[in-house]
Amino acid sequence: MKKFTILKTLMLAVILLSSCGGPNPEFEQEESLRNEVFVIHDEVMPKMSDIVRLKGGLMEMKTDTTIDAEVKATMSQLEKAEDAMMGWMNNFTGPEKLRESKSHEEIMAYLQNEKLEITKVRDAMNNSIGTAERILSGVKQ
């Protein structure tokens, strides 16, 4: 009796595994594109601390009466870049959740758009950080 139960369980497992057809190539494409998006995110996320540090440095310059439009504009750029990263992270939806209501094509289009968006965030962060560092290095000299 025990052998029959074990055999029955093994047969059921074989049937279920064979009916799944192995890995889903669409899921693999979605996950691959999701990973590409997060490579960009992971590249710039650590720079959020640089933004905070640089904003602090620029804030100290505000006590100087000679603060100019470039410093104010750079502060604004840093804040916008920081907000853009936070907004992107809060609004991103992974493919596992999207599969509940979207087709593979819709998920891929969404992820392509998210890749463009996080690239814009990366560029905004890098540009504002570069400008702030340039301004602050000029002050310290």
N, C-alpha and C positions, 0 to 999 in steps of 0.2 A: 504494500500500500504506500509506504514512504517513497519507494523508488518511483512509483507511478506519479506521485505529486511532484517530485523533483524533475522528472522527465517532462511532465506537462508544463511546468514553470519554464524550463529551458526552451521548449518548443514555442511557447508564447513569446518569450523574449526574442527568439530568432525571427519570428514572424513580424513582431513589432519593429525590430531594427531593420529588417529588410524592406519593410513597407515605407520607412522614412526616406529611403533613397540616399542616405548619407548627408553630408553638409549641403546646405542650401546656397547655391552660388549667388543668388540675389542678396541674401543676408551678408555673405562674405564681401560683396561689393559695397554694400552700405557701411559695414563696419570698417572696411579699408578707407573709404572716403571720410568717415567720422574720425578715424585715426589721423588722417592728413590734416583735418581741421584742428585737432588737438595738438598736433606737433607745433603749429603756429601759436596756438594759445599758450602752450607750455613754454615756448620760447620767450614770450613777453610777460607772462604773469609775474615772474619774480621782479620785474622792473616796476611793479606797483610801489614797492618800497622806495625806489629811486624817485618816483614822482612825489611821494610824500616828503622825502628829504629835500628835494629841490624846491618844492613849494614853500617849505620852511625857510630855506635860504633866501628865496625871493621875498618872502614876507618880512624878513629882517631888513631888507632894502627899503621897505615902505616907510621906515622911520626916517630915511634920508629924504630931504625935501627935493632932491634932484631926480627922484624916480621918474622914469620916462614912460612913454607909451609902449615901448618894446617890452619892458618888464611887465607891465599890466597885461599886454597881449599874451605874453608867454605864460603868465599865471593862468590866464583864461584857457590857453591851449592845454596846459597840464591838467586842469580841472575837467575839461571836455574829454581828454583822452582817458582819464581815470573813470569818469562817468560812462564812457563808451564801453570800457572793459567790464565794468560792473553790470551795465545794462545787457551786454551780450551774454554774459554768464547767466544772468537771471532769466533770459528769454530763450536760451538754447534748449532744444528738446532732442533727446537722443533717438536713434532709429528704433530702438526697442519699444519706446512709447508710441512713436509715429505709426508703427505697424498695426496698431489697433484701428486706425482710421484712414490710412493712406496707402496708395499703391506703391510698388517699388519705384516706378518712374517719378512719382511725386516726392518720395523720400530722397531720391538721388538729386532732384532739382533743388529741394530744400537744403540739402547738405552742400551742394555747389554754391548756393547763395550764402550759406553760413561761412563757407571758406572765403568768399569774397569779403564778407562783413568783418571777419576776424583779421583778414589781411589789412583792411582799412584801419581797424583798431590798432594793429601792430605798427602800421606806418605813422599814425597819429601819435602813438606813445613814443616811438623812436625819434620822430621829428621834434616833438615838444621837449623831450629829455635833452636832445642835442642842443637845442636853442638855449634852454635853461643852463646847461653846463657851460656853454660858451659865455653867457652873460655873467655867471657867477665866477668863472675863472678870470674874467676881465676885472672883476671887482677885487679879487684877492691879490692881484698882482701889484 
